[in-house]
């Protein structure tokens, strides 16, 4: 009789163990998936940044003959781009990116004053490409932050928070910009 | 109207849509079983109803997207000529984390757009040249975001299911009515009590079921449009642009030549203006534009009231 009682308790205990381990495995997999999505989103930002770096020299080449009195703006853009490309680490890169965006914004504003440039189809196409790229960067960052929120929320809510630390997952930081103006994508509407 | 914030609205809408679809499927099942009962075979009736629905579903599943695109005379977008459009689609794909859909252009001065495809990997978005020219970049972004939200929510697959269920109900109703009319009543009935009153009920059900199914279908369509508006706002974080775009599209007097009654519900604003004006509130496939604009403008910051 006693043997039967112990047998049932043992069975119940094993069942509970299986459930807990099963839950832990599912949670681990979910967290890994979220973290990978996060890393993918971060990589996307880099892809778009690189696209911008590649487009800028073309733009500068195309406009410099028309903008002989605006050499300073062009130099700023070229310099800012060089700094951004060579920046090390996310913090320095972030600052350099902000400077580059500011320089591009100035360049676009100046182009407004040159009707010959506005009439040039190639320049306009390139400017649209750059606008598209600026927007892609902004949305890639937005998507990255959305993924961070999703990941962090999952980490910090019950019951996942019980084992998250044990499994080696830590909350991620949001991508933040200090410059308020930088938050808006560079909008160029020439219509 | 009390606003629940962006994410609250999205969750509420999803619940509502699910309930409606369940109601529709139950209606189909009940109708099939009721017809079967009339002939003394309730389970057979249910099975027939389901078989009809499955056959219809399979037919539309694989051919659906290409049929829709062909019917609307769309051509693939050219990255050179349609540079801004292609860029905007890429931007929205990045914002939503979805793969970039195929982009099509419809040569028509009436501004409108639709999305098609059974899942995000097989999706396509079509935009008229009218929309492209009459909206500014932000407004275009809002419209594309709305269409991508449809793709993300699997709306096309969802509305196909609903349309097929409604079609199955209509087919069954038609079959039942003809059989009753010409056949003069159940022949192989094992239950000799089946007679006059049951036939009357059957006729009533056969007439009412398709109508109620269409009402449910319209309700589901409206709910999904609202969900897509909210999803689009979530993507751009700028609902004002979509609100402006909707107003512009609604106000445009041009008629979209490529649309017809079958494809009309897929467009962002119902292109058949005569239908929308005559249709009673419950049959509308889209919520009234003023209501959509009010909802979008009332969102404020998406993170508030979350």
Interface residues (C-beta under 8 A of the other chain):
Chain A: X37 X41 X44 X48 X125 X128 X129 X131 X132 X135 X136 X139 X140 X142 X143 X146 X147 X187 X189 X191
Chain B: X83 X84 X87 X88 X90 X91 X92 X94 X95 X96 X97 X136 X137 X138 X237
